[in-house]
Amino acid sequence: MFIQTEGTPNPSTLKFIPGCEVMGRAGTANFTSAETAVRSPLAVRLFETEGVEGIFLGDDFVTVTKTDDKEWDILKPMILGAIMEHFTDGKPVIEAGIDENDDDDAADGSIEAQIKDLLDTRVRPAVAQDGGDIIFQSFESGIVYLRMQGACSGCPSSSMTLKNGVENMLKHYIPEVLEVREA
């Protein structure tokens, strides 16, 4: 198994691409601690590496965020080994029967549905290329609240992405949107 790595705009985060499906159609999963990762054997294994601060699982990639006191030169080989071992052993990425993503908002034409559709089709693919994800939280009084995950969480350029990119696009297509804020 050959695992590629890519840098992200966030220097504390690296994107690992194992060349196989990670989450696939199941969506994404974001873990900020070992305690929150219990449903993912892969994330639990990665959190065993000292210095790992966050794990984001995407369609075909794993994004790992490190603590400031650790260097990628030390962490990268250990993370590569853990990912390779996990997939070679054929273990599940997420335990069966445990699903955190339950989107109860059908494509009903509401403003929220329009926002989600634009995020899914135009924003998420670009954000995923940088090793992250953008999650719709709510729409209240003209303000869209979004949460950045993976490499995009804590990235210095994420606020610029939200304001200059996402906000302008949403305002263009949906006049009811007045502003975008990070949740």
MDTraj code that builds the backbone (N, CA, C; nanometers):
import mdtraj as md
import numpy as np

residues = "MET PHE ILE GLN THR GLU GLY THR PRO ASN PRO SER THR LEU LYS PHE ILE PRO GLY CYS GLU VAL MET GLY ARG ALA GLY THR ALA ASN PHE THR SER ALA GLU THR ALA VAL ARG SER PRO LEU ALA VAL ARG LEU PHE GLU THR GLU GLY VAL GLU GLY ILE PHE LEU GLY ASP ASP PHE VAL THR VAL THR LYS THR ASP ASP LYS GLU TRP ASP ILE LEU LYS PRO MET ILE LEU GLY ALA ILE MET GLU HIS PHE THR ASP GLY LYS PRO VAL ILE GLU ALA GLY ILE ASP GLU ASN ASP ASP ASP ASP ALA ALA ASP GLY SER ILE GLU ALA GLN ILE LYS ASP LEU LEU ASP THR ARG VAL ARG PRO ALA VAL ALA GLN ASP GLY GLY ASP ILE ILE PHE GLN SER PHE GLU SER GLY ILE VAL TYR LEU ARG MET GLN GLY ALA CYS SER GLY CYS PRO SER SER SER MET THR LEU LYS ASN GLY VAL GLU ASN MET LEU LYS HIS TYR ILE PRO GLU VAL LEU GLU VAL ARG GLU ALA".split()
xyz = np.array([
    [0.0851, -0.1178, 0.0000],
    [0.0000, 0.0000, 0.0000],
    [0.0896, 0.1240, 0.0000],
    [0.0604, 0.2156, -0.0892],
    [0.1340, 0.3411, -0.0977],
    [0.0427, 0.4539, -0.0523],
    [0.0842, 0.5281, 0.0476],
    [0.0045, 0.6380, 0.1022],
    [0.0730, 0.7687, 0.0654],
    [0.0016, 0.8535, -0.0061],
    [0.0541, 0.9854, -0.0412],
    [0.0239, 1.0826, 0.0710],
    [0.1048, 1.1851, 0.0819],
    [0.0771, 1.2924, 0.1770],
    [0.0777, 1.4245, 0.1018],
    [-0.0032, 1.5158, 0.1492],
    [-0.0090, 1.6504, 0.0925],
    [-0.0119, 1.7503, 0.2067],
    [0.0569, 1.8595, 0.1873],
    [0.0467, 1.9697, 0.2815],
    [-0.0885, 2.0359, 0.2673],
    [-0.1265, 2.1109, 0.3662],
    [-0.2526, 2.1857, 0.3627],
    [-0.2197, 2.3316, 0.3955],
    [-0.3152, 2.4210, 0.3775],
    [-0.2900, 2.5605, 0.4165],
    [-0.2618, 2.5774, 0.5659],
    [-0.3008, 2.4785, 0.6449],
    [-0.2760, 2.4810, 0.7887],
    [-0.1462, 2.4045, 0.8162],
    [-0.0397, 2.4711, 0.8600],
    [0.0886, 2.4033, 0.8805],
    [0.0858, 2.2938, 0.9872],
    [-0.0145, 2.2933, 1.0726],
    [-0.0265, 2.1906, 1.1763],
    [-0.1001, 2.0667, 1.1268],
    [-0.1399, 2.0669, 1.0006],
    [-0.2231, 1.9592, 0.9479],
    [-0.1649, 1.9024, 0.8193],
    [-0.1641, 1.7695, 0.8093],
    [-0.1242, 1.7001, 0.6878],
    [-0.2383, 1.6122, 0.6396],
    [-0.2477, 1.5984, 0.5088],
    [-0.3490, 1.5156, 0.4458],
    [-0.2820, 1.3860, 0.3990],
    [-0.3369, 1.2717, 0.4420],
    [-0.2862, 1.1405, 0.4053],
    [-0.3864, 1.0742, 0.3115],
    [-0.3400, 1.0312, 0.1949],
    [-0.4272, 0.9730, 0.0931],
    [-0.3846, 0.8279, 0.0721],
    [-0.4620, 0.7319, 0.1284],
    [-0.4199, 0.5922, 0.1231],
    [-0.4462, 0.5211, -0.0101],
    [-0.5100, 0.5889, -0.1047],
    [-0.5360, 0.5253, -0.2335],
    [-0.6546, 0.4317, -0.2308],
    [-0.7358, 0.4431, -0.1280],
    [-0.8582, 0.3635, -0.1194],
    [-0.9647, 0.4480, -0.0492],
    [-1.0857, 0.3986, -0.0514],
    [-1.1947, 0.4701, 0.0138],
    [-1.1714, 0.4735, 0.1647],
    [-1.1946, 0.5902, 0.2240],
    [-1.1867, 0.6025, 0.3693],
    [-1.3289, 0.6071, 0.4237],
    [-1.4018, 0.7139, 0.3970],
    [-1.5416, 0.7245, 0.4411],
    [-1.6392, 0.6997, 0.3263],
    [-1.5977, 0.7294, 0.2045],
    [-1.6857, 0.7086, 0.0894],
    [-1.8139, 0.7872, 0.1022],
    [-1.9229, 0.7231, 0.0700],
    [-2.0554, 0.7873, 0.0731],
    [-2.1070, 0.8122, 0.2145],
    [-2.0369, 0.7600, 0.3124],
    [-2.0803, 0.7778, 0.4515],
    [-2.0638, 0.9215, 0.4986],
    [-1.9965, 1.0041, 0.4197],
    [-1.9794, 1.1445, 0.4564],
    [-1.8430, 1.1705, 0.5140],
    [-1.8398, 1.2410, 0.6250],
    [-1.7136, 1.2749, 0.6896],
    [-1.7269, 1.2514, 0.8393],
    [-1.6134, 1.2483, 0.9063],
    [-1.6144, 1.2371, 1.0520],
    [-1.4992, 1.3208, 1.1058],
    [-1.5249, 1.3946, 1.2115],
    [-1.4256, 1.4821, 1.2718],
    [-1.4109, 1.4448, 1.4186],
    [-1.2863, 1.4218, 1.4608],
    [-1.2595, 1.3844, 1.5992],
    [-1.1546, 1.4782, 1.6565],
    [-1.1863, 1.5376, 1.7703],
    [-1.0957, 1.6341, 1.8323],
    [-1.0222, 1.5766, 1.9529],
    [-1.0539, 1.4519, 1.9874],
    [-0.9845, 1.3856, 2.0986],
    [-1.0069, 1.2356, 2.0867],
    [-0.9260, 1.1591, 2.1599],
    [-0.9413, 1.0140, 2.1601],
    [-1.0778, 0.9741, 2.2166],
    [-1.1278, 1.0513, 2.3109],
    [-1.2576, 1.0203, 2.3727],
    [-1.3720, 1.0315, 2.2723],
    [-1.3624, 1.1251, 2.1784],
    [-1.4694, 1.1417, 2.0801],
    [-1.4560, 1.0435, 1.9644],
    [-1.3447, 0.9702, 1.9580],
    [-1.3155, 0.8831, 1.8441],
    [-1.3566, 0.7382, 1.8646],
    [-1.4263, 0.7067, 1.9708],
    [-1.4550, 0.5666, 2.0046],
    [-1.5258, 0.4900, 1.8930],
    [-1.5979, 0.5572, 1.8075],
    [-1.6699, 0.4881, 1.6993],
    [-1.5814, 0.4589, 1.5784],
    [-1.4575, 0.5080, 1.5805],
    [-1.3666, 0.4872, 1.4681],
    [-1.2372, 0.4190, 1.5126],
    [-1.2221, 0.2903, 1.4804],
    [-1.0969, 0.2216, 1.5149],
    [-0.9737, 0.2893, 1.4535],
    [-0.9883, 0.3456, 1.3335],
    [-0.8762, 0.4147, 1.2697],
    [-0.8369, 0.5387, 1.3495],
    [-0.9341, 0.6208, 1.3858],
    [-0.9052, 0.7424, 1.4620],
    [-0.8477, 0.7087, 1.5991],
    [-0.9026, 0.6054, 1.6648],
    [-0.8504, 0.5643, 1.7955],
    [-0.7034, 0.5276, 1.7819],
    [-0.6700, 0.4515, 1.6778],
    [-0.5307, 0.4098, 1.6546],
    [-0.4403, 0.5312, 1.6317],
    [-0.4874, 0.6284, 1.5544],
    [-0.4066, 0.7471, 1.5265],
    [-0.3862, 0.8329, 1.6510],
    [-0.4870, 0.8397, 1.7366],
    [-0.4738, 0.9172, 1.8605],
    [-0.3748, 0.8539, 1.9581],
    [-0.3383, 0.7277, 1.9363],
    [-0.2369, 0.6635, 2.0205],
    [-0.0986, 0.7226, 1.9960],
    [-0.0831, 0.7948, 1.8848],
    [0.0437, 0.8595, 1.8528],
    [0.0519, 0.9912, 1.9291],
    [0.1513, 1.0029, 2.0151],
    [0.1675, 1.1239, 2.0953],
    [0.1906, 1.2435, 2.0036],
    [0.1105, 1.3469, 2.0235],
    [0.1222, 1.4679, 1.9427],
    [0.0086, 1.4837, 1.8435],
    [-0.0760, 1.3814, 1.8287],
    [-0.1917, 1.3925, 1.7400],
    [-0.3033, 1.4620, 1.8168],
    [-0.3535, 1.5706, 1.7578],
    [-0.4524, 1.6549, 1.8248],
    [-0.5914, 1.6434, 1.7632],
    [-0.5984, 1.6070, 1.6354],
    [-0.7274, 1.5971, 1.5680],
    [-0.7192, 1.5063, 1.4472],
    [-0.8317, 1.4409, 1.4167],
    [-0.8425, 1.3510, 1.3019],
    [-0.9689, 1.3877, 1.2257],
    [-0.9539, 1.4036, 1.0955],
    [-1.0691, 1.4270, 1.0092],
    [-1.0671, 1.3200, 0.9017],
    [-1.1780, 1.2475, 0.8865],
    [-1.1897, 1.1417, 0.7864],
    [-1.2775, 1.1898, 0.6727],
    [-1.2226, 1.1915, 0.5525],
    [-1.2963, 1.2339, 0.4348],
    [-1.3260, 1.1168, 0.3433],
    [-1.3752, 1.1449, 0.2257],
    [-1.4131, 1.0443, 0.1276],
    [-1.2990, 0.9461, 0.1011],
    [-1.1816, 0.9998, 0.0660],
    [-1.0686, 0.9142, 0.0327],
    [-0.9387, 0.9649, 0.0960],
    [-0.9496, 1.0322, 0.2082],
    [-0.8313, 1.0850, 0.2759],
    [-0.8511, 1.0917, 0.4261],
    [-0.7383, 1.1019, 0.4964],
    [-0.7357, 1.1197, 0.6415],
    [-0.6536, 1.2458, 0.6669],
    [-0.7087, 1.3389, 0.7400],
    [-0.6367, 1.4601, 0.7752],
    [-0.5995, 1.4513, 0.9230],
    [-0.4727, 1.4737, 0.9529],
    [-0.4238, 1.4663, 1.0903],
    [-0.3693, 1.6029, 1.1306],
    [-0.4131, 1.6492, 1.2467],
    [-0.3638, 1.7751, 1.3028],
    [-0.2772, 1.7419, 1.4227],
    [-0.1610, 1.8054, 1.4285],
    [-0.0642, 1.7793, 1.5349],
    [-0.0623, 1.8941, 1.6357],
    [-0.0064, 1.8658, 1.7514],
    [0.0154, 1.9706, 1.8508],
    [0.1357, 2.0539, 1.8074],
    [0.1446, 2.1746, 1.8575],
    [0.2524, 2.2661, 1.8191],
    [0.3909, 2.2186, 1.8632],
    [0.3956, 2.1379, 1.9693],
    [0.5263, 2.0968, 2.0215],
    [0.5860, 1.9754, 1.9508],
    [0.5186, 1.9207, 1.8509],
    [0.5691, 1.8048, 1.7758],
    [0.6007, 1.8461, 1.6324],
    [0.6934, 1.7735, 1.5712],
    [0.7345, 1.8024, 1.4336],
    [0.6878, 1.6912, 1.3407],
    [0.6550, 1.7274, 1.2179],
    [0.6082, 1.6296, 1.1197],
    [0.7148, 1.5254, 1.0871],
    [0.8425, 1.5630, 1.0945],
    [0.9498, 1.4673, 1.0669],
    [0.9412, 1.3455, 1.1581],
    [0.8964, 1.3663, 1.2810],
    [0.8837, 1.2580, 1.3788],
    [0.7485, 1.1881, 1.3648],
    [0.6418, 1.2645, 1.3509],
    [0.5061, 1.2092, 1.3498],
    [0.4693, 1.1370, 1.2194],
    [0.5107, 1.1911, 1.1083],
    [0.4666, 1.1399, 0.9782],
    [0.4909, 0.9894, 0.9597],
    [0.6102, 0.9363, 0.9884],
    [0.6307, 0.7914, 0.9712],
    [0.5400, 0.7070, 1.0606],
    [0.5156, 0.7534, 1.1827],
    [0.4289, 0.6790, 1.2748],
    [0.2846, 0.6782, 1.2251],
    [0.2390, 0.7917, 1.1730],
    [0.1022, 0.8010, 1.1222],
    [0.0874, 0.7167, 0.9952],
    [0.1843, 0.7248, 0.9062],
    [0.1814, 0.6417, 0.7853],
    [0.1724, 0.4935, 0.8220],
    [0.2515, 0.4511, 0.9200],
    [0.2499, 0.3119, 0.9644],
    [0.1151, 0.2717, 1.0219],
    [0.0558, 0.3595, 1.1014],
    [-0.0737, 0.3295, 1.1636],
    [-0.1837, 0.3180, 1.0580],
    [-0.1837, 0.4074, 0.9606],
    [-0.2854, 0.4033, 0.8544],
    [-0.2666, 0.2766, 0.7703],
    [-0.1425, 0.2467, 0.7342],
    [-0.1149, 0.1285, 0.6535],
    [-0.1562, 0.0014, 0.7271],
    [-0.1210, -0.0081, 0.8524],
    [-0.1573, -0.1252, 0.9328],
    [-0.3088, -0.1408, 0.9419],
    [-0.3787, -0.0300, 0.9622],
    [-0.5244, -0.0339, 0.9746],
    [-0.5885, -0.0919, 0.8481],
    [-0.5522, -0.0378, 0.7322],
    [-0.6143, -0.0829, 0.6072],
    [-0.5668, -0.2225, 0.5668],
    [-0.4422, -0.2564, 0.5955],
    [-0.3906, -0.3899, 0.5644],
    [-0.4623, -0.4958, 0.6473],
    [-0.4955, -0.4635, 0.7714],
    [-0.5672, -0.5563, 0.8583],
    [-0.7156, -0.5674, 0.8234],
    [-0.7647, -0.4796, 0.7355],
    [-0.9051, -0.4841, 0.6938],
    [-1.0038, -0.4401, 0.8000],
    [-0.9588, -0.3603, 0.8931],
    [-1.0476, -0.3112, 0.9985],
    [-1.1406, -0.2032, 0.9445],
    [-1.2597, -0.1878, 1.0054],
    [-1.3507, -0.0822, 0.9598],
    [-1.2995, 0.0559, 1.0005],
    [-1.3339, 0.1556, 0.9218],
    [-1.2982, 0.2934, 0.9548],
    [-1.3926, 0.3450, 1.0625],
    [-1.5212, 0.3129, 1.0460],
    [-1.6255, 0.3481, 1.1434],
    [-1.6978, 0.2194, 1.1802],
    [-1.7242, 0.1989, 1.3088],
    [-1.7958, 0.0799, 1.3536],
    [-1.9372, 0.0788, 1.2965],
    [-1.9808, -0.0356, 1.2500],
    [-2.1149, -0.0518, 1.1914],
    [-2.2219, -0.0184, 1.2940],
    [-2.3272, 0.0442, 1.2457],
    [-2.4402, 0.0758, 1.3315],
    [-2.4269, 0.2050, 1.4090],
    [-2.3133, 0.2710, 1.3965],
    [-2.2935, 0.3979, 1.4658],
    [-2.2835, 0.5061, 1.3608],
    [-2.3843, 0.5910, 1.3512],
    [-2.3846, 0.6953, 1.2492],
    [-2.4154, 0.8288, 1.3122],
    [-2.3234, 0.9219, 1.2974],
    [-2.3403, 1.0555, 1.3550],
    [-2.4097, 1.1493, 1.2572],
    [-2.3992, 1.1204, 1.1278],
    [-2.4543, 1.2106, 1.0264],
    [-2.5979, 1.1714, 0.9937],
    [-2.6924, 1.2436, 1.0493],
    [-2.8309, 1.2198, 1.0114],
    [-2.8913, 1.3527, 0.9689],
    [-2.8944, 1.3710, 0.8390],
    [-2.9416, 1.4967, 0.7808],
    [-3.0914, 1.4852, 0.7593],
    [-3.1685, 1.5485, 0.8478],
    [-3.3134, 1.5368, 0.8396],
    [-3.3765, 1.6437, 0.7509],
    [-3.2986, 1.7300, 0.6914],
    [-3.3511, 1.8357, 0.6051],
    [-3.3532, 1.7871, 0.4613],
    [-3.4685, 1.7529, 0.4127],
    [-3.4809, 1.7064, 0.2748],
    [-3.4672, 1.8250, 0.1802],
    [-3.4418, 1.7947, 0.0542],
    [-3.4301, 1.9008, -0.0461],
    [-3.5695, 1.9553, -0.0737],
    [-3.6159, 2.0418, 0.0143],
    [-3.7531, 2.0911, 0.0074],
    [-3.7634, 2.2309, -0.0517],
    [-3.6538, 2.2852, -0.1009],
    [-3.6574, 2.4186, -0.1599],
    [-3.6427, 2.5304, -0.0586],
    [-3.6302, 2.4978, 0.0698],
    [-3.6147, 2.6013, 0.1709],
    [-3.4787, 2.6691, 0.1534],
    [-3.4630, 2.7823, 0.2177],
    [-3.3364, 2.8546, 0.2104],
    [-3.2250, 2.7663, 0.2655],
    [-3.2509, 2.6963, 0.3751],
    [-3.1499, 2.6070, 0.4320],
    [-3.1107, 2.4985, 0.3317],
    [-3.2080, 2.4415, 0.2630],
    [-3.1788, 2.3374, 0.1638],
    [-3.0964, 2.3945, 0.0486],
    [-3.1265, 2.5174, 0.0074],
    [-3.0500, 2.5819, -0.0996],
    [-2.9053, 2.6063, -0.0550],
    [-2.8875, 2.6514, 0.0684],
    [-2.7534, 2.6755, 0.1226],
    [-2.6752, 2.5447, 0.1263],
    [-2.7376, 2.4384, 0.1784],
    [-2.6708, 2.3081, 0.1877],
    [-2.6329, 2.2562, 0.0497],
    [-2.7217, 2.2764, -0.0471],
    [-2.6932, 2.2289, -0.1828],
    [-2.5728, 2.3024, -0.2417],
    [-2.5679, 2.4332, -0.2262],
    [-2.4529, 2.5100, -0.2758],
    [-2.3237, 2.4700, -0.2050],
    [-2.3316, 2.4497, -0.0745],
    [-2.2129, 2.4074, -0.0003],
    [-2.1655, 2.2707, -0.0494],
    [-2.2593, 2.1772, -0.0676],
    [-2.2236, 2.0418, -0.1101],
    [-2.1662, 2.0370, -0.2512],
    [-2.2217, 2.1176, -0.3417],
    [-2.1800, 2.1082, -0.4824],
    [-2.0651, 2.2012, -0.5190],
    [-2.0542, 2.3149, -0.4537],
    [-1.9538, 2.4136, -0.4949],
    [-1.8417, 2.4372, -0.3948],
    [-1.8681, 2.4202, -0.2668],
    [-1.7683, 2.4553, -0.1661],
    [-1.6958, 2.3327, -0.1115],
    [-1.7714, 2.2319, -0.0715],
    [-1.7101, 2.1144, -0.0079],
    [-1.6020, 2.0481, -0.0923],
    [-1.6216, 2.0313, -0.2235],
    [-1.5140, 1.9685, -0.3018],
    [-1.3827, 2.0472, -0.2961],
    [-1.3921, 2.1780, -0.2995],
    [-1.2706, 2.2605, -0.2943],
    [-1.2067, 2.2540, -0.1562],
    [-1.2876, 2.2581, -0.0525],
    [-1.2358, 2.2527, 0.0840],
    [-1.1743, 2.1148, 0.1110],
    [-1.2351, 2.0101, 0.0554],
    [-1.1825, 1.8742, 0.0732],
    [-1.0437, 1.8606, 0.0110],
    [-1.0181, 1.9332, -0.0963],
    [-0.8858, 1.9281, -0.1592],
    [-0.7774, 1.9766, -0.0633],
    [-0.8149, 2.0636, 0.0285],
    [-0.7200, 2.1138, 0.1280],
    [-0.7199, 2.0290, 0.2542],
    [-0.7964, 1.9175, 0.2530],
    [-0.7959, 1.8270, 0.3675],
    [-0.8961, 1.8616, 0.4754],
    [-1.0006, 1.9340, 0.4393],
    [-1.0987, 1.9727, 0.5401],
    [-1.2412, 1.9576, 0.4925],
    [-1.3302, 2.0166, 0.5665],
    [-1.4721, 2.0130, 0.5339],
    [-1.5369, 2.1376, 0.5920],
    [-1.6532, 2.1693, 0.5393],
    [-1.7317, 2.2825, 0.5881],
    [-1.8709, 2.2293, 0.6184],
    [-1.9185, 2.2550, 0.7381],
    [-2.0444, 2.1990, 0.7855],
    [-2.1441, 2.3108, 0.8131],
    [-2.2633, 2.2959, 0.7571],
    [-2.3719, 2.3900, 0.7827],
    [-2.4227, 2.3682, 0.9247],
    [-2.4322, 2.4755, 1.0032],
    [-2.4852, 2.4685, 1.1390],
    [-2.6288, 2.5206, 1.1437],
    [-2.6477, 2.6460, 1.0924],
    [-2.7819, 2.7033, 1.0981],
    [-2.7902, 2.8277, 1.0100],
    [-2.9141, 2.8716, 0.9887],
    [-2.9420, 2.9949, 0.9167],
    [-3.0422, 3.0718, 1.0007],
    [-2.9999, 3.1878, 1.0525],
    [-3.0855, 3.2667, 1.1411],
    [-3.0765, 3.4145, 1.1052],
    [-3.1880, 3.4768, 1.0797],
    [-3.1953, 3.6214, 1.0535],
    [-3.0955, 3.6673, 0.9477],
    [-3.0831, 3.5896, 0.8398],
    [-2.9956, 3.6265, 0.7302],
    [-2.8499, 3.5860, 0.7483],
    [-2.8171, 3.5271, 0.8619],
    [-2.6786, 3.4878, 0.8902],
    [-2.6646, 3.3360, 0.8809],
    [-2.5667, 3.2925, 0.8015],
    [-2.5368, 3.1509, 0.7866],
    [-2.4210, 3.1182, 0.8809],
    [-2.4404, 3.0191, 0.9659],
    [-2.3371, 2.9747, 1.0580],
    [-2.2780, 2.8442, 1.0058],
    [-2.1463, 2.8453, 0.9843],
    [-2.0759, 2.7294, 0.9304],
    [-1.9625, 2.6901, 1.0245],
    [-1.9273, 2.5627, 1.0215],
    [-1.8167, 2.5126, 1.1032],
    [-1.7134, 2.4502, 1.0107],
    [-1.5880, 2.4906, 1.0276],
    [-1.4780, 2.4354, 0.9493],
    [-1.4203, 2.3164, 1.0253],
    [-1.3825, 2.2096, 0.9501],
    [-1.3268, 2.0903, 1.0119],
    [-1.1999, 2.0481, 0.9405],
    [-1.1293, 1.9558, 1.0024],
    [-1.0072, 1.9032, 0.9421],
    [-0.9010, 2.0102, 0.9320],
    [-0.8318, 2.0131, 0.8191],
    [-0.7241, 2.1098, 0.7996],
    [-0.7744, 2.2529, 0.8061],
    [-0.9017, 2.2725, 0.7772],
    [-0.9573, 2.4077, 0.7732],
    [-0.9877, 2.4636, 0.9118],
    [-0.9988, 2.3767, 1.0096],
    [-1.0249, 2.4221, 1.1455],
    [-0.8982, 2.4831, 1.2022],
    [-0.9037, 2.6084, 1.2348],
    [-0.7877, 2.6766, 1.2898],
    [-0.6879, 2.7239, 1.1861],
    [-0.7195, 2.7039, 1.0592],
    [-0.6294, 2.7478, 0.9525],
    [-0.6338, 2.9003, 0.9439],
    [-0.5186, 2.9628, 0.9291],
    [-0.5159, 3.1092, 0.9216],
    [-0.6007, 3.1662, 0.8070],
    [-0.6144, 3.0911, 0.6982],
    [-0.6896, 3.1451, 0.5848],
    [-0.8372, 3.1055, 0.5857],
    [-0.8832, 3.0317, 0.6885],
    [-1.0228, 2.9869, 0.6881],
    [-1.1220, 3.1030, 0.6992],
    [-1.0886, 3.2058, 0.7776],
    [-1.1812, 3.3189, 0.7887],
    [-1.1908, 3.3940, 0.6561],
    [-1.0801, 3.4007, 0.5830],
    [-1.0824, 3.4637, 0.4499],
    [-1.1667, 3.3805, 0.3532],
    [-1.1540, 3.2487, 0.3634],
    [-1.2333, 3.1594, 0.2791],
    [-1.3814, 3.1806, 0.3051],
    [-1.4174, 3.1879, 0.4338],
    [-1.5587, 3.2079, 0.4678],
    [-1.6100, 3.3423, 0.4188],
    [-1.5360, 3.4486, 0.4467],
    [-1.5835, 3.5825, 0.4127],
    [-1.5764, 3.6117, 0.2631],
    [-1.4597, 3.5924, 0.2034],
    [-1.4421, 3.6323, 0.0639],
    [-1.4953, 3.5306, -0.0353],
    [-1.4929, 3.4045, 0.0007],
    [-1.5366, 3.3026, -0.0929],
    [-1.6804, 3.2597, -0.0712],
    [-1.7040, 3.1956, 0.0410],
    [-1.8344, 3.1360, 0.0681],
    [-1.9431, 3.2424, 0.0828],
    [-1.9163, 3.3469, 0.1599],
    [-2.0169, 3.4511, 0.1800],
    [-2.0569, 3.5162, 0.0480],
    [-1.9599, 3.5529, -0.0338],
    [-1.9919, 3.6165, -0.1620],
    [-2.0733, 3.5247, -0.2525],
    [-2.0379, 3.3964, -0.2567],
    [-2.1116, 3.3027, -0.3410],
    [-2.2552, 3.2837, -0.2913],
    [-2.2712, 3.2640, -0.1615],
    [-2.4061, 3.2443, -0.1075],
    [-2.4928, 3.3685, -0.1269],
    [-2.4361, 3.4872, -0.1051],
    [-2.5113, 3.6113, -0.1243],
    [-2.5523, 3.6286, -0.2706],
    [-2.4668, 3.5837, -0.3615],
    [-2.4969, 3.5941, -0.5048],
    [-2.6172, 3.5070, -0.5429],
    [-2.6186, 3.3833, -0.4955],
    [-2.7232, 3.2893, -0.5345],
    [-2.8478, 3.2956, -0.4473],
    [-2.8319, 3.3386, -0.3225],
    [-2.9449, 3.3417, -0.2285],
    [-2.9506, 3.4802, -0.1650],
    [-3.0366, 3.5676, -0.2168],
    [-3.0411, 3.7066, -0.1683],
    [-3.0748, 3.7194, -0.0190],
    [-3.1382, 3.6182, 0.0377],
    [-3.1730, 3.6236, 0.1806],
    [-3.0499, 3.6135, 0.2715],
    [-2.9385, 3.5649, 0.2172],
    [-2.8147, 3.5532, 0.2959],
    [-2.7487, 3.6910, 0.3035],
    [-2.7297, 3.7374, 0.4265],
    [-2.6681, 3.8672, 0.4500],
    [-2.5230, 3.8555, 0.4952],
    [-2.4910, 3.7448, 0.5645],
    [-2.3579, 3.7296, 0.6197],
    [-2.3295, 3.5829, 0.6483],
    [-2.2001, 3.5466, 0.6508],
    [-2.1564, 3.4127, 0.6908],
    [-2.0635, 3.4291, 0.8093],
    [-2.0877, 3.3474, 0.9119],
    [-2.0037, 3.3488, 1.0325],
    [-1.9621, 3.2066, 1.0672],
    [-1.8461, 3.1974, 1.1315],
    [-1.8019, 3.0665, 1.1789],
    [-1.8746, 3.0343, 1.3080],
    [-1.9277, 2.9136, 1.3146],
    [-2.0039, 2.8714, 1.4337],
    [-1.9122, 2.8296, 1.5458],
])
top = md.Topology()
chain = top.add_chain()
for i, resn in enumerate(residues, 1):
    res = top.add_residue(resn, chain, resSeq=i)
    for name in ("N", "CA", "C"):
        top.add_atom(name, md.element.get_by_symbol(name[0]), res)
traj = md.Trajectory(xyz[None], top)
